[in-house]
């Protein structure tokens, strides 16, 4: 649908559902939203440390790749100093259900249901541009490996997104 909807215009979107069984509704809210291209990106690919109990970080994990354990931590996230003043968004594309992130000691939770493979969190108030940031990803109740395709920081114009 790229290029079909312009900001500020109205459209009707209809979904036709067919089933051989009973339909009980959707698992969560549905909406259509636009995400602009970020001004810049900082990759978070590389070495992360994993924890099975959310206390002891003792296993190295290379991401993108398979996530193991309950939480993953990276202690050395440096942000692009030239992007200070931008909205800073943590973006993850993963098959696992990541509930949220701890950014420099502050819990930031995703909104509503865990249905999307994308995690997008505005972490602007908790990041530092003058020293390394600590980012921890939390997924609860999953012990088996899940694929993670992309981890990055995205920078946006304030007021434009999110």
Secondary structure, 3 states (H helix, E strand, C coil): CCCCCCCCCCCCCCCCCCCCCCCCCCCCCCCCCCCCCCCEEEECCEEEEEECCCCCCCEEEEECEEECCCEEEEEEECCCHHHCCCEEEEEEEECCCCCEEEECCEEEECCCCCCCCEEEEECHHHCCCCCCEEEEEECCCCCCCEEEEEEEEEEECCCCCC
